[in-house]
Amino acid sequence: MLILTRRNGEAINIGDDIIIRVLSVDGGQVRIGIDAPQEVPVHRDEVYERIQKEIPRKRTA
């Protein structure tokens, strides 16, 4: 795992077309913005896990 430190307003580039930007830091909460092509799915971890749990159900239905 790559670990980077960024300050408010700074960004991380992933490949040529994904940018992750720190929008604000307030106490223990960090707001980030993600700029990615529409065909790249972007989900919070808890949403992604729920989607992954639903996939086997759809295949067996």
PDB file of N, CA, C, O and CB in Angstrom:
ATOM      1  N   MET A   1       0.844  -1.173   0.000  1.00  0.00           N
ATOM      2  CA  MET A   1       0.000   0.000   0.000  1.00  0.00           C
ATOM      3  C   MET A   1       0.891   1.240   0.000  1.00  0.00           C
ATOM      4  O   MET A   1       1.815   1.355   0.805  1.00  0.00           O
ATOM      5  CB  MET A   1      -0.961  -0.004   1.219  1.00  0.00           C
ATOM      6  N   LEU A   2       0.607   2.140  -0.892  1.00  0.00           N
ATOM      7  CA  LEU A   2       1.306   3.420  -0.948  1.00  0.00           C
ATOM      8  C   LEU A   2       0.611   4.388   0.000  1.00  0.00           C
ATOM      9  O   LEU A   2      -0.608   4.546  -0.067  1.00  0.00           O
ATOM     10  CB  LEU A   2       1.339   3.988  -2.404  1.00  0.00           C
ATOM     11  N   ILE A   3       1.359   5.032   0.873  1.00  0.00           N
ATOM     12  CA  ILE A   3       0.803   6.001   1.820  1.00  0.00           C
ATOM     13  C   ILE A   3       1.382   7.364   1.493  1.00  0.00           C
ATOM     14  O   ILE A   3       2.600   7.533   1.453  1.00  0.00           O
ATOM     15  CB  ILE A   3       1.111   5.602   3.304  1.00  0.00           C
ATOM     16  N   LEU A   4       0.510   8.337   1.260  1.00  0.00           N
ATOM     17  CA  LEU A   4       0.916   9.693   0.912  1.00  0.00           C
ATOM     18  C   LEU A   4       0.324  10.681   1.900  1.00  0.00           C
ATOM     19  O   LEU A   4      -0.743  10.442   2.466  1.00  0.00           O
ATOM     20  CB  LEU A   4       0.486  10.042  -0.521  1.00  0.00           C
ATOM     21  N   THR A   5       1.009  11.775   2.102  1.00  0.00           N
ATOM     22  CA  THR A   5       0.499  12.858   2.936  1.00  0.00           C
ATOM     23  C   THR A   5       0.158  14.028   2.026  1.00  0.00           C
ATOM     24  O   THR A   5       0.977  14.440   1.205  1.00  0.00           O
ATOM     25  CB  THR A   5       1.537  13.277   4.035  1.00  0.00           C
ATOM     26  N   ARG A   6      -1.041  14.560   2.168  1.00  0.00           N
ATOM     27  CA  ARG A   6      -1.488  15.696   1.368  1.00  0.00           C
ATOM     28  C   ARG A   6      -2.110  16.725   2.295  1.00  0.00           C
ATOM     29  O   ARG A   6      -2.679  16.376   3.329  1.00  0.00           O
ATOM     30  CB  ARG A   6      -2.500  15.254   0.269  1.00  0.00           C
ATOM     31  N   ARG A   7      -2.004  17.970   1.929  1.00  0.00           N
ATOM     32  CA  ARG A   7      -2.635  19.053   2.680  1.00  0.00           C
ATOM     33  C   ARG A   7      -3.870  19.526   1.935  1.00  0.00           C
ATOM     34  O   ARG A   7      -4.101  19.156   0.784  1.00  0.00           O
ATOM     35  CB  ARG A   7      -1.649  20.227   2.903  1.00  0.00           C
ATOM     36  N   ASN A   8      -4.652  20.342   2.606  1.00  0.00           N
ATOM     37  CA  ASN A   8      -5.857  20.906   2.014  1.00  0.00           C
ATOM     38  C   ASN A   8      -5.530  21.554   0.666  1.00  0.00           C
ATOM     39  O   ASN A   8      -4.615  22.371   0.568  1.00  0.00           O
ATOM     40  CB  ASN A   8      -6.500  21.936   2.968  1.00  0.00           C
ATOM     41  N   GLY A   9      -6.280  21.183  -0.364  1.00  0.00           N
ATOM     42  CA  GLY A   9      -6.081  21.733  -1.694  1.00  0.00           C
ATOM     43  C   GLY A   9      -5.099  20.962  -2.559  1.00  0.00           C
ATOM     44  O   GLY A   9      -5.029  21.200  -3.765  1.00  0.00           O
ATOM     45  N   GLU A  10      -4.341  20.048  -1.977  1.00  0.00           N
ATOM     46  CA  GLU A  10      -3.378  19.266  -2.747  1.00  0.00           C
ATOM     47  C   GLU A  10      -4.060  18.036  -3.346  1.00  0.00           C
ATOM     48  O   GLU A  10      -5.142  17.641  -2.912  1.00  0.00           O
ATOM     49  CB  GLU A  10      -2.184  18.845  -1.859  1.00  0.00           C
ATOM     50  N   ALA A  11      -3.416  17.437  -4.348  1.00  0.00           N
ATOM     51  CA  ALA A  11      -4.046  16.343  -5.080  1.00  0.00           C
ATOM     52  C   ALA A  11      -3.080  15.191  -5.301  1.00  0.00           C
ATOM     53  O   ALA A  11      -1.867  15.317  -5.132  1.00  0.00           O
ATOM     54  CB  ALA A  11      -4.575  16.838  -6.417  1.00  0.00           C
ATOM     55  N   ILE A  12      -3.668  14.059  -5.686  1.00  0.00           N
ATOM     56  CA  ILE A  12      -2.942  12.854  -6.072  1.00  0.00           C
ATOM     57  C   ILE A  12      -3.476  12.450  -7.440  1.00  0.00           C
ATOM     58  O   ILE A  12      -4.689  12.421  -7.647  1.00  0.00           O
ATOM     59  CB  ILE A  12      -3.110  11.689  -5.006  1.00  0.00           C
ATOM     60  N   ASN A  13      -2.595  12.141  -8.361  1.00  0.00           N
ATOM     61  CA  ASN A  13      -2.988  11.673  -9.689  1.00  0.00           C
ATOM     62  C   ASN A  13      -2.805  10.166  -9.762  1.00  0.00           C
ATOM     63  O   ASN A  13      -1.788   9.629  -9.323  1.00  0.00           O
ATOM     64  CB  ASN A  13      -2.164  12.380 -10.799  1.00  0.00           C
ATOM     65  N   ILE A  14      -3.801   9.491 -10.322  1.00  0.00           N
ATOM     66  CA  ILE A  14      -3.723   8.053 -10.553  1.00  0.00           C
ATOM     67  C   ILE A  14      -3.851   7.858 -12.058  1.00  0.00           C
ATOM     68  O   ILE A  14      -4.897   8.134 -12.646  1.00  0.00           O
ATOM     69  CB  ILE A  14      -4.844   7.256  -9.756  1.00  0.00           C
ATOM     70  N   GLY A  15      -2.788   7.387 -12.664  1.00  0.00           N
ATOM     71  CA  GLY A  15      -2.786   7.264 -14.122  1.00  0.00           C
ATOM     72  C   GLY A  15      -2.908   8.641 -14.761  1.00  0.00           C
ATOM     73  O   GLY A  15      -2.523   9.653 -14.176  1.00  0.00           O
ATOM     74  N   ASP A  16      -3.450   8.655 -15.970  1.00  0.00           N
ATOM     75  CA  ASP A  16      -3.578   9.905 -16.711  1.00  0.00           C
ATOM     76  C   ASP A  16      -4.906  10.613 -16.488  1.00  0.00           C
ATOM     77  O   ASP A  16      -5.038  11.792 -16.819  1.00  0.00           O
ATOM     78  CB  ASP A  16      -3.401   9.643 -18.167  1.00  0.00           C
ATOM     79  N   ASP A  17      -5.902   9.909 -15.928  1.00  0.00           N
ATOM     80  CA  ASP A  17      -7.235  10.504 -15.936  1.00  0.00           C
ATOM     81  C   ASP A  17      -7.996  10.446 -14.614  1.00  0.00           C
ATOM     82  O   ASP A  17      -9.210  10.651 -14.603  1.00  0.00           O
ATOM     83  CB  ASP A  17      -8.039   9.844 -16.965  1.00  0.00           C
ATOM     84  N   ILE A  18      -7.320  10.173 -13.506  1.00  0.00           N
ATOM     85  CA  ILE A  18      -7.988  10.177 -12.201  1.00  0.00           C
ATOM     86  C   ILE A  18      -7.221  11.109 -11.270  1.00  0.00           C
ATOM     87  O   ILE A  18      -6.010  10.979 -11.095  1.00  0.00           O
ATOM     88  CB  ILE A  18      -8.075   8.730 -11.598  1.00  0.00           C
ATOM     89  N   ILE A  19      -7.952  12.051 -10.676  1.00  0.00           N
ATOM     90  CA  ILE A  19      -7.362  12.995  -9.728  1.00  0.00           C
ATOM     91  C   ILE A  19      -8.155  12.919  -8.430  1.00  0.00           C
ATOM     92  O   ILE A  19      -9.383  13.009  -8.437  1.00  0.00           O
ATOM     93  CB  ILE A  19      -7.353  14.457 -10.303  1.00  0.00           C
ATOM     94  N   ILE A  20      -7.449  12.755  -7.318  1.00  0.00           N
ATOM     95  CA  ILE A  20      -8.064  12.771  -5.993  1.00  0.00           C
ATOM     96  C   ILE A  20      -7.537  14.007  -5.282  1.00  0.00           C
ATOM     97  O   ILE A  20      -6.329  14.162  -5.108  1.00  0.00           O
ATOM     98  CB  ILE A  20      -7.751  11.449  -5.177  1.00  0.00           C
ATOM     99  N   ARG A  21      -8.451  14.892  -4.868  1.00  0.00           N
ATOM    100  CA  ARG A  21      -8.055  16.164  -4.276  1.00  0.00           C
ATOM    101  C   ARG A  21      -8.612  16.278  -2.854  1.00  0.00           C
ATOM    102  O   ARG A  21      -9.773  15.950  -2.609  1.00  0.00           O
ATOM    103  CB  ARG A  21      -8.544  17.345  -5.147  1.00  0.00           C
ATOM    104  N   VAL A  22      -7.784  16.740  -1.927  1.00  0.00           N
ATOM    105  CA  VAL A  22      -8.226  17.009  -0.557  1.00  0.00           C
ATOM    106  C   VAL A  22      -8.955  18.351  -0.582  1.00  0.00           C
ATOM    107  O   VAL A  22      -8.354  19.382  -0.881  1.00  0.00           O
ATOM    108  CB  VAL A  22      -7.007  17.024   0.465  1.00  0.00           C
ATOM    109  N   LEU A  23     -10.247  18.334  -0.268  1.00  0.00           N
ATOM    110  CA  LEU A  23     -11.049  19.555  -0.294  1.00  0.00           C
ATOM    111  C   LEU A  23     -11.033  20.283   1.038  1.00  0.00           C
ATOM    112  O   LEU A  23     -10.971  21.512   1.084  1.00  0.00           O
ATOM    113  CB  LEU A  23     -12.472  19.233  -0.678  1.00  0.00           C
ATOM    114  N   SER A  24     -11.089  19.516   2.128  1.00  0.00           N
ATOM    115  CA  SER A  24     -11.040  20.140   3.447  1.00  0.00           C
ATOM    116  C   SER A  24     -10.692  19.100   4.497  1.00  0.00           C
ATOM    117  O   SER A  24     -10.919  17.903   4.318  1.00  0.00           O
ATOM    118  CB  SER A  24     -12.381  20.819   3.784  1.00  0.00           C
ATOM    119  N   VAL A  25     -10.139  19.583   5.590  1.00  0.00           N
ATOM    120  CA  VAL A  25      -9.828  18.747   6.746  1.00  0.00           C
ATOM    121  C   VAL A  25     -10.423  19.448   7.952  1.00  0.00           C
ATOM    122  O   VAL A  25     -10.092  20.599   8.237  1.00  0.00           O
ATOM    123  CB  VAL A  25      -8.270  18.511   6.915  1.00  0.00           C
ATOM    124  N   ASP A  26     -11.310  18.746   8.665  1.00  0.00           N
ATOM    125  CA  ASP A  26     -11.979  19.336   9.819  1.00  0.00           C
ATOM    126  C   ASP A  26     -11.981  18.312  10.941  1.00  0.00           C
ATOM    127  O   ASP A  26     -12.791  17.385  10.937  1.00  0.00           O
ATOM    128  CB  ASP A  26     -13.432  19.790   9.468  1.00  0.00           C
ATOM    129  N   GLY A  27     -11.085  18.473  11.896  1.00  0.00           N
ATOM    130  CA  GLY A  27     -10.975  17.497  12.982  1.00  0.00           C
ATOM    131  C   GLY A  27     -10.563  16.152  12.414  1.00  0.00           C
ATOM    132  O   GLY A  27      -9.531  16.045  11.752  1.00  0.00           O
ATOM    133  N   GLY A  28     -11.361  15.131  12.666  1.00  0.00           N
ATOM    134  CA  GLY A  28     -11.062  13.789  12.179  1.00  0.00           C
ATOM    135  C   GLY A  28     -11.705  13.468  10.850  1.00  0.00           C
ATOM    136  O   GLY A  28     -11.675  12.318  10.413  1.00  0.00           O
ATOM    137  N   GLN A  29     -12.288  14.465  10.193  1.00  0.00           N
ATOM    138  CA  GLN A  29     -12.985  14.212   8.934  1.00  0.00           C
ATOM    139  C   GLN A  29     -12.268  14.897   7.776  1.00  0.00           C
ATOM    140  O   GLN A  29     -11.899  16.068   7.860  1.00  0.00           O
ATOM    141  CB  GLN A  29     -14.441  14.693   9.019  1.00  0.00           C
ATOM    142  N   VAL A  30     -12.081  14.147   6.696  1.00  0.00           N
ATOM    143  CA  VAL A  30     -11.428  14.669   5.498  1.00  0.00           C
ATOM    144  C   VAL A  30     -12.422  14.583   4.347  1.00  0.00           C
ATOM    145  O   VAL A  30     -13.001  13.524   4.104  1.00  0.00           O
ATOM    146  CB  VAL A  30     -10.111  13.881   5.171  1.00  0.00           C
ATOM    147  N   ARG A  31     -12.623  15.690   3.639  1.00  0.00           N
ATOM    148  CA  ARG A  31     -13.473  15.688   2.440  1.00  0.00           C
ATOM    149  C   ARG A  31     -12.555  15.601   1.234  1.00  0.00           C
ATOM    150  O   ARG A  31     -11.599  16.366   1.108  1.00  0.00           O
ATOM    151  CB  ARG A  31     -14.393  16.973   2.366  1.00  0.00           C
ATOM    152  N   ILE A  32     -12.859  14.654   0.345  1.00  0.00           N
ATOM    153  CA  ILE A  32     -12.059  14.506  -0.861  1.00  0.00           C
ATOM    154  C   ILE A  32     -12.954  14.630  -2.085  1.00  0.00           C
ATOM    155  O   ILE A  32     -14.144  14.316  -2.042  1.00  0.00           O
ATOM    156  CB  ILE A  32     -11.313  13.154  -0.866  1.00  0.00           C
ATOM    157  N   GLY A  33     -12.363  15.090  -3.163  1.00  0.00           N
ATOM    158  CA  GLY A  33     -13.043  15.138  -4.448  1.00  0.00           C
ATOM    159  C   GLY A  33     -12.332  14.194  -5.395  1.00  0.00           C
ATOM    160  O   GLY A  33     -11.104  14.117  -5.403  1.00  0.00           O
ATOM    161  N   ILE A  34     -13.105  13.475  -6.195  1.00  0.00           N
ATOM    162  CA  ILE A  34     -12.531  12.513  -7.128  1.00  0.00           C
ATOM    163  C   ILE A  34     -12.991  12.879  -8.529  1.00  0.00           C
ATOM    164  O   ILE A  34     -14.188  12.932  -8.810  1.00  0.00           O
ATOM    165  CB  ILE A  34     -12.942  11.051  -6.765  1.00  0.00           C
ATOM    166  N   ASP A  35     -12.035  13.128  -9.395  1.00  0.00           N
ATOM    167  CA  ASP A  35     -12.319  13.425 -10.792  1.00  0.00           C
ATOM    168  C   ASP A  35     -11.857  12.227 -11.605  1.00  0.00           C
ATOM    169  O   ASP A  35     -10.659  11.973 -11.733  1.00  0.00           O
ATOM    170  CB  ASP A  35     -11.616  14.752 -11.264  1.00  0.00           C
ATOM    171  N   ALA A  36     -12.828  11.489 -12.157  1.00  0.00           N
ATOM    172  CA  ALA A  36     -12.518  10.273 -12.909  1.00  0.00           C
ATOM    173  C   ALA A  36     -13.484  10.167 -14.084  1.00  0.00           C
ATOM    174  O   ALA A  36     -14.573  10.740 -14.045  1.00  0.00           O
ATOM    175  CB  ALA A  36     -12.606   9.005 -11.996  1.00  0.00           C
ATOM    176  N   PRO A  37     -13.097   9.440 -15.126  1.00  0.00           N
ATOM    177  CA  PRO A  37     -14.013   9.228 -16.246  1.00  0.00           C
ATOM    178  C   PRO A  37     -15.295   8.547 -15.770  1.00  0.00           C
ATOM    179  O   PRO A  37     -15.286   7.802 -14.790  1.00  0.00           O
ATOM    180  CB  PRO A  37     -13.338   8.385 -17.345  1.00  0.00           C
ATOM    181  N   GLN A  38     -16.390   8.810 -16.471  1.00  0.00           N
ATOM    182  CA  GLN A  38     -17.684   8.246 -16.080  1.00  0.00           C
ATOM    183  C   GLN A  38     -17.677   6.727 -16.042  1.00  0.00           C
ATOM    184  O   GLN A  38     -18.408   6.125 -15.255  1.00  0.00           O
ATOM    185  CB  GLN A  38     -18.756   8.717 -17.025  1.00  0.00           C
ATOM    186  N   GLU A  39     -16.858   6.098 -16.886  1.00  0.00           N
ATOM    187  CA  GLU A  39     -16.859   4.632 -16.934  1.00  0.00           C
ATOM    188  C   GLU A  39     -16.088   3.996 -15.782  1.00  0.00           C
ATOM    189  O   GLU A  39     -16.082   2.772 -15.647  1.00  0.00           O
ATOM    190  CB  GLU A  39     -16.274   4.165 -18.242  1.00  0.00           C
ATOM    191  N   VAL A  40     -15.440   4.806 -14.951  1.00  0.00           N
ATOM    192  CA  VAL A  40     -14.720   4.292 -13.783  1.00  0.00           C
ATOM    193  C   VAL A  40     -15.647   4.375 -12.571  1.00  0.00           C
ATOM    194  O   VAL A  40     -15.980   5.475 -12.131  1.00  0.00           O
ATOM    195  CB  VAL A  40     -13.391   5.095 -13.532  1.00  0.00           C
ATOM    196  N   PRO A  41     -16.071   3.231 -12.022  1.00  0.00           N
ATOM    197  CA  PRO A  41     -16.947   3.279 -10.854  1.00  0.00           C
ATOM    198  C   PRO A  41     -16.189   3.768  -9.620  1.00  0.00           C
ATOM    199  O   PRO A  41     -15.070   3.330  -9.353  1.00  0.00           O
ATOM    200  CB  PRO A  41     -17.557   1.896 -10.587  1.00  0.00           C
ATOM    201  N   VAL A  42     -16.808   4.676  -8.877  1.00  0.00           N
ATOM    202  CA  VAL A  42     -16.222   5.208  -7.644  1.00  0.00           C
ATOM    203  C   VAL A  42     -17.275   5.071  -6.550  1.00  0.00           C
ATOM    204  O   VAL A  42     -18.366   5.631  -6.664  1.00  0.00           O
ATOM    205  CB  VAL A  42     -15.756   6.715  -7.816  1.00  0.00           C
ATOM    206  N   HIS A  43     -16.955   4.328  -5.491  1.00  0.00           N
ATOM    207  CA  HIS A  43     -17.899   4.087  -4.401  1.00  0.00           C
ATOM    208  C   HIS A  43     -17.186   4.204  -3.064  1.00  0.00           C
ATOM    209  O   HIS A  43     -15.991   3.930  -2.962  1.00  0.00           O
ATOM    210  CB  HIS A  43     -18.559   2.698  -4.540  1.00  0.00           C
ATOM    211  N   ARG A  44     -17.932   4.615  -2.034  1.00  0.00           N
ATOM    212  CA  ARG A  44     -17.419   4.494  -0.664  1.00  0.00           C
ATOM    213  C   ARG A  44     -17.290   3.000  -0.369  1.00  0.00           C
ATOM    214  O   ARG A  44     -17.995   2.181  -0.960  1.00  0.00           O
ATOM    215  CB  ARG A  44     -18.370   5.219   0.391  1.00  0.00           C
ATOM    216  N   ASP A  45     -16.392   2.652   0.542  1.00  0.00           N
ATOM    217  CA  ASP A  45     -16.115   1.250   0.837  1.00  0.00           C
ATOM    218  C   ASP A  45     -17.368   0.489   1.245  1.00  0.00           C
ATOM    219  O   ASP A  45     -17.591  -0.627   0.776  1.00  0.00           O
ATOM    220  CB  ASP A  45     -15.076   1.146   1.931  1.00  0.00           C
ATOM    221  N   GLU A  46     -18.191   1.077   2.112  1.00  0.00           N
ATOM    222  CA  GLU A  46     -19.384   0.363   2.580  1.00  0.00           C
ATOM    223  C   GLU A  46     -20.382   0.129   1.453  1.00  0.00           C
ATOM    224  O   GLU A  46     -21.083  -0.883   1.462  1.00  0.00           O
ATOM    225  CB  GLU A  46     -20.055   1.139   3.708  1.00  0.00           C
ATOM    226  N   VAL A  47     -20.465   1.027   0.494  1.00  0.00           N
ATOM    227  CA  VAL A  47     -21.345   0.843  -0.664  1.00  0.00           C
ATOM    228  C   VAL A  47     -20.781  -0.243  -1.577  1.00  0.00           C
ATOM    229  O   VAL A  47     -21.526  -1.094  -2.063  1.00  0.00           O
ATOM    230  CB  VAL A  47     -21.515   2.175  -1.446  1.00  0.00           C
ATOM    231  N   TYR A  48     -19.480  -0.216  -1.807  1.00  0.00           N
ATOM    232  CA  TYR A  48     -18.833  -1.223  -2.646  1.00  0.00           C
ATOM    233  C   TYR A  48     -19.045  -2.626  -2.071  1.00  0.00           C
ATOM    234  O   TYR A  48     -19.345  -3.564  -2.810  1.00  0.00           O
ATOM    235  CB  TYR A  48     -17.326  -0.923  -2.779  1.00  0.00           C
ATOM    236  N   GLU A  49     -18.890  -2.766  -0.768  1.00  0.00           N
ATOM    237  CA  GLU A  49     -19.100  -4.072  -0.132  1.00  0.00           C
ATOM    238  C   GLU A  49     -20.534  -4.549  -0.321  1.00  0.00           C
ATOM    239  O   GLU A  49     -20.761  -5.733  -0.569  1.00  0.00           O
ATOM    240  CB  GLU A  49     -18.763  -4.002   1.365  1.00  0.00           C
ATOM    241  N   ARG A  50     -21.501  -3.648  -0.207  1.00  0.00           N
ATOM    242  CA  ARG A  50     -22.908  -4.019  -0.398  1.00  0.00           C
ATOM    243  C   ARG A  50     -23.148  -4.458  -1.847  1.00  0.00           C
ATOM    244  O   ARG A  50     -23.870  -5.425  -2.090  1.00  0.00           O
ATOM    245  CB  ARG A  50     -23.841  -2.830  -0.031  1.00  0.00           C
ATOM    246  N   ILE A  51     -22.552  -3.759  -2.794  1.00  0.00           N
ATOM    247  CA  ILE A  51     -22.678  -4.127  -4.208  1.00  0.00           C
ATOM    248  C   ILE A  51     -22.098  -5.514  -4.436  1.00  0.00           C
ATOM    249  O   ILE A  51     -22.700  -6.330  -5.134  1.00  0.00           O
ATOM    250  CB  ILE A  51     -21.969  -3.091  -5.115  1.00  0.00           C
ATOM    251  N   GLN A  52     -20.939  -5.791  -3.858  1.00  0.00           N
ATOM    252  CA  GLN A  52     -20.294  -7.090  -4.032  1.00  0.00           C
ATOM    253  C   GLN A  52     -21.129  -8.218  -3.439  1.00  0.00           C
ATOM    254  O   GLN A  52     -21.152  -9.322  -3.984  1.00  0.00           O
ATOM    255  CB  GLN A  52     -18.912  -7.080  -3.396  1.00  0.00           C
ATOM    256  N   LYS A  53     -21.814  -7.957  -2.333  1.00  0.00           N
ATOM    257  CA  LYS A  53     -22.679  -8.979  -1.727  1.00  0.00           C
ATOM    258  C   LYS A  53     -23.900  -9.248  -2.590  1.00  0.00           C
ATOM    259  O   LYS A  53     -24.414 -10.366  -2.592  1.00  0.00           O
ATOM    260  CB  LYS A  53     -23.119  -8.548  -0.324  1.00  0.00           C
ATOM    261  N   GLU A  54     -24.377  -8.244  -3.327  1.00  0.00           N
ATOM    262  CA  GLU A  54     -25.559  -8.396  -4.169  1.00  0.00           C
ATOM    263  C   GLU A  54     -25.250  -9.167  -5.452  1.00  0.00           C
ATOM    264  O   GLU A  54     -26.146  -9.810  -5.998  1.00  0.00           O
ATOM    265  CB  GLU A  54     -26.133  -7.031  -4.513  1.00  0.00           C
ATOM    266  N   ILE A  55     -24.034  -9.125  -5.941  1.00  0.00           N
ATOM    267  CA  ILE A  55     -23.688  -9.775  -7.209  1.00  0.00           C
ATOM    268  C   ILE A  55     -23.976 -11.281  -7.183  1.00  0.00           C
ATOM    269  O   ILE A  55     -24.607 -11.773  -8.119  1.00  0.00           O
ATOM    270  CB  ILE A  55     -22.214  -9.539  -7.530  1.00  0.00           C
ATOM    271  N   PRO A  56     -23.548 -12.043  -6.158  1.00  0.00           N
ATOM    272  CA  PRO A  56     -23.867 -13.486  -6.159  1.00  0.00           C
ATOM    273  C   PRO A  56     -25.371 -13.757  -6.120  1.00  0.00           C
ATOM    274  O   PRO A  56     -25.833 -14.732  -6.713  1.00  0.00           O
ATOM    275  CB  PRO A  56     -23.203 -14.167  -4.965  1.00  0.00           C
ATOM    276  N   ARG A  57     -26.141 -12.913  -5.433  1.00  0.00           N
ATOM    277  CA  ARG A  57     -27.591 -13.111  -5.373  1.00  0.00           C
ATOM    278  C   ARG A  57     -28.216 -12.951  -6.750  1.00  0.00           C
ATOM    279  O   ARG A  57     -29.122 -13.704  -7.110  1.00  0.00           O
ATOM    280  CB  ARG A  57     -28.231 -12.123  -4.388  1.00  0.00           C
ATOM    281  N   LYS A  58     -27.748 -11.990  -7.516  1.00  0.00           N
ATOM    282  CA  LYS A  58     -28.300 -11.760  -8.850  1.00  0.00           C
ATOM    283  C   LYS A  58     -27.964 -12.913  -9.784  1.00  0.00           C
ATOM    284  O   LYS A  58     -28.756 -13.247 -10.665  1.00  0.00           O
ATOM    285  CB  LYS A  58     -27.775 -10.444  -9.429  1.00  0.00           C
ATOM    286  N   ARG A  59     -26.796 -13.526  -9.601  1.00  0.00           N
ATOM    287  CA  ARG A  59     -26.393 -14.640 -10.462  1.00  0.00           C
ATOM    288  C   ARG A  59     -27.221 -15.888 -10.182  1.00  0.00           C
ATOM    289  O   ARG A  59     -27.476 -16.675 -11.093  1.00  0.00           O
ATOM    290  CB  ARG A  59     -24.908 -14.947 -10.273  1.00  0.00           C
ATOM    291  N   THR A  60     -27.645 -16.082  -8.927  1.00  0.00           N
ATOM    292  CA  THR A  60     -28.405 -17.282  -8.571  1.00  0.00           C
ATOM    293  C   THR A  60     -29.901 -17.085  -8.738  1.00  0.00           C
ATOM    294  O   THR A  60     -30.656 -18.056  -8.705  1.00  0.00           O
ATOM    295  CB  THR A  60     -28.105 -17.686  -7.145  1.00  0.00           C
ATOM    296  N   ALA A  61     -30.341 -15.858  -8.915  1.00  0.00           N
ATOM    297  CA  ALA A  61     -31.786 -15.589  -9.042  1.00  0.00           C
ATOM    298  C   ALA A  61     -32.295 -15.931 -10.417  1.00  0.00           C
ATOM    299  O   ALA A  61     -33.483 -15.767 -10.694  1.00  0.00           O
ATOM    300  CB  ALA A  61     -32.090 -14.132  -8.738  1.00  0.00           C
TER     301      ALA A  61
END
